[in-house]
């Protein structure tokens, strides 16, 4: 979902990129979760020791 707010009546355009959400598994606590981005962190234990599931 994209939420945008504009005040002042200024027109603007933007290109929307497709963002891929991928499934990851934490090697420290075993949690599996969905995430996106370059630096993925486990939401349960905050470890960066994660791999794509």
Backbone bond lengths (Angstrom), bond angles and torsions (degrees), N, CA, C in turn:
res aa  C-N    CA-C-N  psi(-1)  N-CA   C-N-CA  omega(-1)  CA-C   N-CA-C  phi
1 X - - - 1.431 - - 1.522 108.25 -
2 X 1.324 116.51 137.79 1.451 122.12 176.62 1.512 107.66 -111.84
3 X 1.329 117.00 124.02 1.453 121.90 177.79 1.512 107.34 -114.88
4 X 1.318 116.17 125.65 1.458 120.23 -178.43 1.521 108.89 -133.47
5 X 1.307 115.68 149.92 1.448 121.71 178.68 1.519 107.83 -133.01
6 X 1.311 117.48 136.20 1.457 121.57 179.35 1.514 108.79 -134.64
7 X 1.324 115.80 133.49 1.455 121.52 177.90 1.522 107.16 -124.67
8 X 1.298 117.67 135.08 1.455 120.65 176.16 1.510 114.24 104.64
9 X 1.321 118.41 -0.03 1.444 121.12 174.54 1.511 115.77 73.15
10 X 1.315 119.05 17.26 1.456 122.01 179.22 1.521 109.55 -76.18
11 X 1.342 115.46 130.04 1.457 119.78 176.07 1.517 109.52 -83.78
12 X 1.295 116.79 142.27 1.456 120.66 176.17 1.510 109.10 -150.64
13 X 1.328 114.65 155.37 1.451 121.25 177.89 1.515 108.32 -126.98
14 X 1.314 116.11 152.84 1.450 120.01 176.08 1.510 108.71 -148.87
15 X 1.325 115.19 154.79 1.456 120.45 174.40 1.509 108.30 -97.44
16 X 1.302 115.79 133.99 1.459 120.68 179.71 1.515 108.59 -99.42
17 X 1.315 115.69 120.64 1.460 120.66 177.82 1.520 109.56 -89.64
18 X 1.309 114.78 146.92 1.459 119.13 175.01 1.527 108.22 -75.59
19 X 1.305 116.14 129.58 1.457 121.61 179.79 1.525 107.45 -110.10
20 X 1.310 115.50 124.21 1.458 119.60 -179.35 1.521 110.42 -92.35
21 X 1.308 115.29 124.36 1.456 121.31 174.28 1.519 106.50 -93.22
22 X 1.324 116.11 129.48 1.461 120.15 -177.83 1.521 110.31 -120.46
23 X 1.316 115.81 158.84 1.467 123.04 179.93 1.523 108.55 -91.08
24 X 1.328 117.15 132.22 1.460 123.14 179.95 1.517 110.64 -126.48
25 X 1.339 115.31 158.96 1.463 121.78 174.16 1.521 108.08 -129.55
26 X 1.316 116.20 135.52 1.459 122.02 178.16 1.527 109.00 -84.42
27 X 1.319 116.77 127.28 1.462 121.34 178.54 1.524 112.31 -76.70
28 X 1.329 118.11 -14.53 1.463 120.46 -179.02 1.530 112.75 -90.24
29 X 1.342 117.43 -46.28 1.470 118.97 -176.71 1.524 113.63 -112.49
30 X 1.342 118.14 -8.54 1.453 121.35 177.58 1.522 115.08 84.69
31 X 1.317 117.66 -0.18 1.461 121.63 179.93 1.530 110.73 -64.97
32 X 1.333 117.19 139.28 1.463 121.32 171.91 1.525 107.56 -111.53
33 X 1.333 115.86 140.87 1.460 120.43 -174.01 1.519 110.10 -158.66
34 X 1.327 116.26 162.76 1.456 123.11 175.88 1.521 108.56 -96.56
35 X 1.338 115.85 139.79 1.460 120.04 179.82 1.513 109.76 -155.51
36 X 1.326 115.35 168.76 1.454 121.38 175.47 1.519 108.14 -145.26
37 X 1.307 115.86 160.04 1.449 120.37 178.80 1.512 111.81 110.91
38 X 1.331 114.55 178.24 1.461 120.42 -176.69 1.524 112.71 -88.38
39 X 1.327 117.41 -34.97 1.466 121.13 -178.46 1.531 108.00 -111.80
40 X 1.320 115.45 93.85 1.463 121.27 -176.35 1.520 109.39 -92.33
41 X 1.332 115.90 133.74 1.463 122.73 -179.56 1.524 108.17 -125.16
42 X 1.321 116.29 137.16 1.462 121.37 178.12 1.535 109.50 -63.53
43 X 1.330 117.65 127.37 1.465 119.58 -179.99 1.530 113.51 -71.34
44 X 1.332 118.02 -18.37 1.466 120.74 -178.95 1.518 113.03 -83.75
45 X 1.353 116.43 -49.08 1.471 119.07 -174.50 1.530 113.28 -116.78
46 X 1.326 117.66 -1.03 1.470 124.29 178.12 1.527 113.45 68.48
47 X 1.312 117.91 16.64 1.463 122.33 178.91 1.525 110.17 -76.75
48 X 1.325 116.00 147.40 1.460 121.96 173.70 1.525 110.88 -96.37
49 X 1.332 117.43 1.86 1.460 123.36 -178.84 1.529 109.32 -84.51
50 X 1.344 115.78 70.45 1.457 121.75 -176.82 1.524 110.63 -123.27
51 X 1.336 116.14 153.56 1.466 122.24 177.75 1.526 108.45 -133.59
52 X 1.328 115.89 156.18 1.458 119.66 175.53 1.519 109.01 -66.78
53 X 1.321 115.67 133.15 1.470 120.70 -177.55 1.509 111.13 -84.25
